[in-house]
Amino acid sequence: MTITGERAAVQNQYAHESNIPDPGDLHWWLQLYNLEDYLFDTVSTRFQADGTLNAYDFFAIVIWKSNRNKTKIREGITDTGESVGELMREVHQARMPEAKVEVLLPVQGIGISIASAILTVCYPKEFTVLDWRAWETLKEWEVEELSPRYPGKSEEYVQYCQACKRLAAQVELSLRDLDRALLGWSWEKGVRALCEKL
């Protein structure tokens, strides 16, 4: 029996004997538990192949970065009259990094931070997530060539990405792993501060 046939047989067994979802669905939901892995293993690869994203994958990124903004962004996309697929095709077709950012910013609810998350998933070697904790860490470390303020414009965000790429190369990490390390350092700093008061 093939794997597909085995899965179908198990599905039929579950369908007749129980209200438990079939194992295939449970394995899918298990994959979604670690959303970051799904985004960088599946969604990123799909964008590279297709040059666009469907609404499901797009909103998976939005929820990963800022769950509270998902409804506002959905309304913003509706207001543009474009589909998610059309919007992301425009991102893919934009040649300059700043232009890719600028395609996303007119959508209500998408600011630089959420645009950075979308672009990071789509182009993990070129963009990184803009997060105030990571930003503060880099400022505290006095990393060279950061913009003088927290990035609020596409040019400043691209400058931030370039500074992160240089640091990542210096410390022999991927751009994505550097972002994880920055957040880890910020997290640890917060926990140590709590422990010192006990």
C-alpha positions as CSV (number, residue, x, y, z in Angstrom):
1,M,0.0,0.0,0.0
2,T,1.3,3.5,-0.8
3,I,1.8,6.2,1.8
4,T,-1.2,8.0,0.3
5,G,-3.3,4.8,0.5
6,E,-2.2,4.2,4.1
7,R,-3.1,7.8,5.1
8,A,-6.5,7.4,3.4
9,A,-7.1,4.1,5.3
10,V,-6.3,5.7,8.6
11,Q,-8.5,8.7,7.7
12,N,-11.4,6.4,7.0
13,Q,-10.8,4.6,10.3
14,Y,-10.9,7.9,12.2
15,A,-13.8,9.1,10.2
16,H,-15.9,6.1,11.3
17,E,-14.7,5.6,14.8
18,S,-14.0,8.9,16.4
19,N,-14.4,12.7,16.3
20,I,-10.6,13.0,16.4
21,P,-9.2,14.8,13.3
22,D,-7.2,12.7,10.9
23,P,-3.5,12.4,11.6
24,G,-2.6,14.4,8.5
25,D,-4.4,17.4,9.9
26,L,-2.8,17.0,13.3
27,H,0.7,16.9,11.7
28,W,-0.2,20.0,9.8
29,W,-1.2,21.9,12.9
30,L,1.9,20.6,14.7
31,Q,4.0,22.3,12.0
32,L,2.1,25.5,12.6
33,Y,2.9,25.4,16.3
34,N,6.4,26.7,15.5
35,L,5.2,29.4,13.1
36,E,8.7,30.7,12.5
37,D,9.8,27.4,11.1
38,Y,6.8,27.3,8.8
39,L,7.4,30.8,7.6
40,F,11.1,30.3,6.8
41,D,11.0,26.7,5.6
42,T,7.8,26.8,3.6
43,V,6.5,30.3,2.9
44,S,9.9,31.7,2.0
45,T,10.6,28.9,-0.4
46,R,7.1,29.3,-1.9
47,F,7.7,33.0,-2.5
48,Q,11.0,32.4,-4.2
49,A,9.3,29.9,-6.5
50,D,6.1,31.8,-7.2
51,G,7.1,35.5,-6.8
52,T,4.0,36.1,-4.7
53,L,2.1,34.9,-1.6
54,N,-1.4,33.8,-1.0
55,A,-3.5,35.4,1.7
56,Y,-3.0,32.5,4.1
57,D,0.8,32.8,4.1
58,F,0.7,36.6,4.0
59,F,-1.4,36.7,7.2
60,A,0.7,34.0,8.8
61,I,3.6,36.5,8.6
62,V,1.4,39.4,9.9
63,I,0.3,37.4,12.9
64,W,3.9,36.3,13.6
65,K,5.0,39.9,13.7
66,S,1.9,41.7,15.2
67,N,-1.3,39.7,15.8
68,R,-3.1,42.8,16.9
69,N,-2.8,44.5,13.5
70,K,-4.2,41.7,11.3
71,T,-7.8,43.0,11.0
72,K,-6.6,46.6,10.2
73,I,-4.3,45.2,7.5
74,R,-7.0,43.0,6.0
75,E,-9.2,46.1,5.8
76,G,-6.3,48.1,4.3
77,I,-5.7,45.5,1.6
78,T,-9.4,45.5,0.8
79,D,-9.3,49.3,0.6
80,T,-6.5,49.2,-2.0
81,G,-8.7,47.1,-4.4
82,E,-5.8,44.7,-4.8
83,S,-5.5,41.1,-3.7
84,V,-2.6,39.9,-1.5
85,G,-1.3,38.1,-4.5
86,E,-1.2,41.2,-6.6
87,L,0.4,43.2,-3.8
88,M,3.2,40.7,-3.3
89,R,3.8,40.4,-7.0
90,E,4.5,44.1,-7.0
91,V,7.0,43.6,-4.1
92,H,8.7,40.8,-6.1
93,Q,8.9,43.0,-9.3
94,A,10.3,46.1,-7.4
95,R,14.1,46.1,-8.1
96,M,15.6,48.3,-5.3
97,P,15.2,47.3,-1.6
98,E,13.7,50.7,-0.7
99,A,11.1,50.2,-3.5
100,K,10.1,46.8,-2.1
101,V,9.4,48.5,1.3
102,E,7.5,51.4,-0.4
103,V,5.1,48.9,-2.1
104,L,3.9,47.7,1.3
105,L,3.7,51.0,3.2
106,P,0.5,52.4,1.6
107,V,-1.5,49.6,3.0
108,Q,-3.3,50.7,6.1
109,G,-1.8,49.0,9.2
110,I,1.5,48.1,7.5
111,G,4.3,50.3,8.9
112,I,8.0,49.8,8.7
113,S,8.1,47.0,11.3
114,I,5.4,44.8,9.7
115,A,6.8,45.5,6.2
116,S,10.2,44.4,7.6
117,A,8.7,41.0,8.8
118,I,7.1,40.4,5.4
119,L,10.3,41.2,3.5
120,T,12.4,39.1,5.9
121,V,10.3,36.0,5.2
122,C,10.4,36.7,1.5
123,Y,14.1,37.7,1.3
124,P,15.8,36.3,4.4
125,K,19.3,37.1,3.1
126,E,18.6,40.7,2.3
127,F,16.2,41.9,5.0
128,T,15.8,41.5,8.7
129,V,13.0,42.2,11.2
130,L,12.9,45.7,12.6
131,D,12.2,45.4,16.3
132,W,12.8,48.0,19.0
133,R,14.5,45.4,21.3
134,A,17.0,44.5,18.5
135,W,17.4,48.2,17.7
136,E,18.2,49.1,21.3
137,T,20.7,46.2,21.5
138,L,22.6,47.4,18.4
139,K,22.6,51.0,19.7
140,E,23.9,49.8,23.1
141,W,26.7,47.8,21.3
142,E,27.5,51.0,19.3
143,V,27.2,49.2,15.9
144,E,28.5,51.4,13.2
145,E,26.5,53.0,10.4
146,L,23.0,52.7,12.0
147,S,20.7,55.6,11.2
148,P,20.8,58.1,14.0
149,R,17.2,57.3,15.0
150,Y,14.9,54.3,15.1
151,P,14.0,53.7,11.4
152,G,10.8,55.3,10.3
153,K,11.5,55.6,6.6
154,S,12.4,53.0,4.0
155,E,15.9,54.4,3.5
156,E,16.6,54.2,7.2
157,Y,15.3,50.6,7.4
158,V,17.5,49.5,4.5
159,Q,20.4,51.2,6.3
160,Y,19.5,49.2,9.4
161,C,19.5,45.9,7.3
162,Q,22.9,46.8,5.8
163,A,24.4,47.4,9.3
164,C,22.9,44.1,10.5
165,K,24.4,42.3,7.4
166,R,27.8,43.6,8.2
167,L,27.6,42.6,11.8
168,A,26.2,39.1,10.9
169,A,29.2,38.6,8.6
170,Q,31.6,39.8,11.3
171,V,30.3,37.3,13.9
172,E,29.7,34.5,11.4
173,L,25.9,34.3,11.7
174,S,23.2,34.3,9.1
175,L,21.1,37.5,9.1
176,R,18.2,35.5,10.5
177,D,20.3,34.0,13.3
178,L,21.7,37.4,14.2
179,D,18.1,38.7,14.7
180,R,17.4,35.7,16.9
181,A,20.5,36.3,18.9
182,L,19.7,40.0,19.4
183,L,16.3,39.1,20.7
184,G,17.8,36.4,22.9
185,W,20.2,38.9,24.4
186,S,17.4,41.4,25.1
187,W,15.3,38.6,26.7
188,E,18.2,37.5,28.9
189,K,18.9,41.1,29.9
190,G,15.3,41.4,31.1
191,V,15.2,38.2,33.0
192,R,18.6,39.0,34.7
193,A,17.2,42.4,35.7
194,L,14.2,40.7,37.4
195,C,16.4,38.2,39.2
196,E,18.6,41.0,40.6
197,K,15.7,42.3,42.5
198,L,15.1,39.1,44.4
